Amino acid sequence: MKYLSEYRNLEATKGYLKLIESTITKPWNIMEICGGQTHGLVKNGILDLLPEKVRMIHGPGCPVCVTPLNLIDKAIELLEKGVIVCSFGDMIRVPGSKKSLLEVKASGGDLRILYSPLEAVNIAKNNPDKEVVFFAVGFETTAPANALSVLHAQKEGLKNYSILVSHVLVPPAMEAILDDEFASIDAFLGAGHVCAIMGYKEYYPLVKKYKVPIVITGFEPLDLVQGIYLAVKQLESGVFEVENQYARVVKEEGNLAAINVIQTVFEVGDREWRGIGNIPKSGYKLKKEFEGFDAELKFGIAHIKAPENPNCIAGEILKGIKKPNQCNQFGKTCTPVNPLGAPMVSSEGACAAYYHFSDNLIT
């Protein structure tokens, strides 16, 4: 398959691993932002093949993982009130403060697992006597589809459709990580799918301010090792630039039509991140003219708060301070069947990647 099989080429991947080995002279900490990149590194054994001087640090780029407990509790509150709650499958097993969405569904809640928010709009249209809420979780990648669902519902005149917004933005999270006193990041691998939507112009100020290379990569083995090589090459040369390894998909300006849809419906606001806390201007919220589609306002659930599980170190993992296997609950009281936090249950979570794919867990 074009643009897939050639990026799984073993010999080409080995070639870039040799280039990294011959280029690197000192230790470097490189954070891959996206959970998909983390899974690619772990599942393909790349962490074991990289030189010891390359230390990969797993970042917060799993949208399910960074969704705070209070948002899950809000979705559960709606479900228990008889609202039809629609969600992507990744969210349903993530624990809230007391239970998960799946547990409420097992008790009779009307939870629908969908592949697109536009399906939720159709459910609202076909059930005019029921309230329908789509749990709008994600980074910039899923924002266009969620914005389109609001525009479609508005066009259809649907008063029984709304979204529970939990959209977070990558660049402010990167800045928050770099500002953290415990941070030791020398370079980033930027998330290719996010940049496919937003482009990468927002990264130029970060590179200039913090003197860190940012290399946009895809998710296949060759994408990842090529991206790591480009980052190491910059670091060894004392160069700090934005590079686009994923040029077959990502353009500097991004997808202008998608950006226009996002900006029509959403505006930037503060957002809480699980285990990290509030990050200013790090998420989307509905514009005032679309507040009728805001489930938090519509159902009066904005006040719901929930404390983090004290036994879960998700925040330290999402900030790259610790690896999953450095948690004393990992693989013991915390497993995919019985997760303490989202990184163990999400398909893009770092803890799940280590649990499922790593035989030789790296500390």
C-alpha positions in Angstrom: 0.0 0.0 0.0 1.5 3.3 -1.1 2.7 5.5 1.8 2.4 2.6 4.2 4.4 -0.4 3.2 7.5 1.6 2.2 7.5 3.2 5.7 7.6 -0.2 7.3 10.7 -1.2 5.3 13.1 -2.9 7.7 16.3 -2.2 5.8 15.5 1.5 5.4 14.7 1.7 9.1 18.0 0.0 10.0 19.8 2.5 7.8 18.4 5.4 9.8 19.2 3.7 13.1 22.8 3.4 11.9 22.8 7.1 11.0 21.5 8.0 14.5 24.3 5.9 16.0 27.0 7.5 13.9 25.7 11.0 14.5 25.0 11.1 18.2 27.9 12.1 20.6 26.0 13.0 23.8 22.7 12.1 25.5 19.6 13.8 24.3 16.0 13.7 25.6 13.4 13.6 22.8 9.7 13.7 23.6 7.2 12.2 21.1 4.0 14.2 21.7 1.4 11.8 20.3 0.3 8.5 21.9 0.2 7.0 18.4 3.9 7.7 18.1 4.5 6.1 21.6 2.7 3.0 20.5 4.7 2.9 17.2 7.9 3.1 19.2 7.0 0.5 21.7 5.1 -2.0 19.5 7.9 -2.0 16.9 10.7 -2.4 19.4 12.3 0.8 18.4 13.1 1.8 22.0 15.3 -1.2 22.3 17.1 -0.5 19.0 17.9 3.1 19.6 21.4 4.1 20.9 21.5 4.5 24.7 22.2 8.2 24.3 18.7 8.7 22.8 16.2 8.8 25.6 12.6 8.9 24.3 10.2 10.6 26.7 6.5 9.9 26.3 4.3 13.1 26.0 0.7 14.0 26.7 -0.6 13.4 23.2 -3.5 11.0 24.0 -6.7 13.0 24.1 -8.5 10.3 26.2 -5.6 10.3 28.7 -5.7 14.0 29.3 -9.5 14.3 29.7 -10.0 15.2 33.3 -12.1 13.1 35.7 -14.8 15.8 36.0 -15.6 15.6 32.3 -16.2 11.9 32.6 -18.3 12.5 35.7 -20.3 15.0 33.7 -21.0 12.5 31.0 -22.0 10.0 33.6 -24.4 12.5 35.2 -26.1 13.0 31.8 -26.3 9.3 31.2 -27.9 8.8 34.6 -30.4 11.6 33.8 -31.7 9.7 30.8 -29.8 11.6 28.1 -28.5 9.6 25.1 -24.8 10.0 25.4 -22.7 9.3 22.3 -19.0 8.7 22.4 -16.0 7.2 20.7 -15.1 3.8 22.0 -11.9 4.8 23.7 -13.7 6.8 26.4 -16.2 4.3 27.7 -13.9 2.3 29.9 -11.9 5.2 31.3 -12.7 5.5 35.1 -14.4 8.5 36.4 -14.3 9.3 40.1 -16.6 6.4 41.0 -17.4 4.5 37.8 -17.0 4.4 34.1 -19.5 5.1 31.2 -19.5 1.4 30.4 -20.6 0.6 34.0 -23.5 3.1 33.7 -24.4 1.5 30.3 -24.5 -1.9 32.0 -26.9 -0.5 34.5 -29.3 0.7 31.8 -27.8 4.0 30.6 -28.3 4.8 26.9 -24.7 5.0 25.7 -24.0 4.8 22.0 -20.5 4.1 20.7 -20.0 5.9 17.4 -17.4 6.5 14.7 -18.5 10.1 13.8 -20.3 12.9 15.6 -22.5 13.3 12.6 -24.0 9.9 13.5 -25.0 11.5 16.8 -26.8 14.3 14.9 -28.8 11.7 13.0 -29.7 10.0 16.3 -31.0 13.3 17.6 -33.0 13.8 14.4 -34.6 10.4 14.7 -35.3 10.8 18.4 -36.9 14.2 18.7 -38.3 13.4 22.2 -34.8 12.6 23.6 -31.8 14.7 24.4 -28.6 13.6 22.6 -25.1 14.6 23.7 -21.9 13.8 21.9 -18.8 13.6 24.1 -16.5 15.8 22.0 -13.0 14.6 23.1 -9.8 15.2 21.2 -7.0 17.4 20.0 -7.2 19.6 17.0 -7.6 16.5 14.9 -11.2 15.7 15.8 -12.3 19.4 16.2 -13.5 19.9 12.5 -15.9 16.9 12.7 -17.3 18.0 16.0 -17.7 21.6 14.7 -19.4 20.3 11.6 -21.9 18.3 13.8 -22.9 21.6 15.5 -23.3 23.3 12.2 -25.3 20.4 10.8 -27.6 20.3 13.9 -28.1 24.1 13.6 -29.0 23.7 9.9 -31.5 20.9 10.8 -33.0 23.1 13.5 -32.3 20.4 16.2 -32.9 21.7 19.7 -32.2 18.3 21.3 -28.5 18.0 20.2 -25.5 19.3 22.1 -21.8 18.4 22.7 -19.8 18.0 25.9 -16.6 19.7 24.8 -13.2 18.4 25.9 -10.9 19.7 23.1 -7.3 20.4 24.0 -4.5 22.0 21.9 -1.0 20.7 21.4 1.3 23.9 21.3 0.2 25.2 24.8 0.8 21.8 26.3 4.3 21.7 24.8 4.9 25.2 26.3 3.6 24.1 29.7 5.9 21.1 29.7 8.9 23.2 28.8 8.1 25.6 31.6 7.9 22.8 34.1 10.8 22.9 36.5 11.3 19.2 36.2 11.3 19.2 32.4 14.4 18.1 30.5 13.3 18.0 26.9 15.9 18.7 24.2 13.6 18.2 21.2 10.1 17.1 20.2 8.6 14.8 17.6 5.4 16.7 16.6 2.2 14.9 16.0 1.6 14.4 12.3 -2.2 14.1 12.4 -2.6 17.3 14.4 -0.3 19.1 12.0 -2.3 17.7 9.0 -5.2 19.9 10.3 -3.4 22.9 11.8 -0.2 23.0 10.0 3.0 23.9 11.9 3.3 27.7 11.9 2.4 27.7 15.6 5.6 25.8 16.4 8.0 28.6 15.1 7.6 30.7 18.3 8.2 27.7 20.5 11.4 26.8 18.7 12.6 30.4 18.9 11.7 30.9 22.5 13.0 27.6 24.0 15.7 26.6 21.5 14.3 23.1 20.9 14.0 21.4 17.5 10.5 20.2 16.6 10.3 17.5 13.9 6.8 16.6 12.6 6.6 12.9 12.0 4.2 10.1 11.0 3.6 6.9 12.9 5.3 4.1 11.0 8.7 2.8 12.0 10.6 4.6 9.3 8.7 7.8 10.0 9.8 7.6 13.7 13.4 6.7 13.3 13.8 9.3 10.5 12.3 11.9 12.7 14.6 11.0 15.6 17.6 11.2 13.2 16.5 14.7 12.1 16.1 15.8 15.7 19.5 14.4 16.7 21.2 15.9 13.7 19.8 19.4 14.7 20.8 18.9 18.3 24.4 17.8 17.5 24.7 20.8 15.1 23.3 23.3 17.6 20.4 24.1 15.2 16.8 24.7 16.3 14.2 24.5 13.6 10.8 23.1 12.7 11.3 20.2 10.2 8.5 18.3 8.4 9.3 14.6 8.1 5.7 13.9 7.3 5.6 16.0 4.2 3.5 13.4 2.3 0.6 14.4 4.5 1.4 17.7 6.4 1.6 21.2 4.8 2.9 24.2 6.6 -0.5 26.0 6.4 -2.5 22.9 7.3 -6.0 22.2 6.0 -7.5 25.6 5.6 -11.1 24.4 5.1 -10.9 22.4 8.4 -9.4 25.4 10.2 -12.2 27.6 9.0 -14.8 25.2 10.3 -13.1 25.1 13.7 -12.8 28.9 13.9 -16.5 29.3 12.9 -17.7 27.2 15.9 -15.0 27.3 18.5 -12.8 29.8 20.2 -9.7 29.3 22.3 -10.1 29.2 26.1 -8.5 27.7 29.2 -8.7 24.0 29.6 -8.0 21.5 32.5 -5.8 18.5 31.7 -5.9 15.3 33.7 -2.9 15.1 36.1 -1.5 18.4 34.8 -4.1 20.9 35.8 -5.3 24.1 34.1 -3.3 25.3 31.1 -4.3 28.8 29.9 -5.6 29.0 26.3 -5.0 25.3 25.8 -8.5 24.2 24.5 -11.5 25.0 22.5 -14.9 26.1 23.8 -18.1 26.9 21.9 -18.5 30.5 20.7 -21.3 32.5 22.3 -23.6 32.1 19.3 -23.4 28.3 19.6 -23.9 28.2 23.4 -27.3 26.4 22.8 -25.2 23.4 21.8 -23.1 23.4 25.0 -24.1 20.5 27.1 -22.5 21.9 30.3 -24.6 25.0 30.1 -27.7 23.3 28.8 -27.9 20.7 31.7 -26.2 22.8 34.4 -23.4 20.4 35.0 -20.4 22.8 34.8 -20.0 22.8 38.6 -19.1 19.1 38.8 -15.6 18.6 40.1 -13.7 15.4 40.9 -10.3 14.8 42.6 -7.6 12.8 40.9 -7.0 9.2 42.0 -4.0 9.5 44.4 -2.7 6.1 43.4 -2.4 7.1 39.7 0.7 9.0 38.5 -0.9 9.9 35.1 0.2 13.5 35.4 3.9 12.6 35.8 3.7 10.1 32.9 1.9 12.7 30.7 4.5 15.3 31.4 7.3 12.8 30.7 8.7 12.9 34.2 8.2 9.1 34.7 7.8 6.1 32.5 4.8 3.8 33.0 6.8 1.0 34.5 8.1 3.4 37.1 4.6 3.5 38.7 4.4 1.0 41.6 0.8 0.2 40.6 1.7 -0.7 37.0 0.7 -4.2 36.0 -0.5 -4.9 39.6 -3.5 -2.9 40.8 -3.5 -1.1 37.4 -4.1 -3.2 34.3 -6.2 -2.7 31.1 -9.0 -4.8 32.7 -8.9 -2.8 35.9 -7.3 0.6 35.1 -6.6 3.3 37.7 -6.3 5.9 35.0 -6.8 6.6 31.3 -3.2 6.0 30.1 -3.7 2.3 30.9 -7.0 1.9 29.1 -6.8 4.2 26.1 -5.6 2.7 22.8 -3.1 5.5 22.6 -2.1 5.5 26.3 1.6 5.1 27.2 0.8 2.6 30.0 -1.3 0.5 27.7 1.6 0.5 25.1 4.1 -0.7 27.8 1.6 -3.3 29.1 0.7 -4.9 25.8 3.9 -4.6 23.7 7.0 -4.2 25.8 8.7 -7.4 27.0 11.8 -5.6 28.0 10.5 -2.6 29.9 12.9 0.3 29.8 13.5 2.4 32.9 
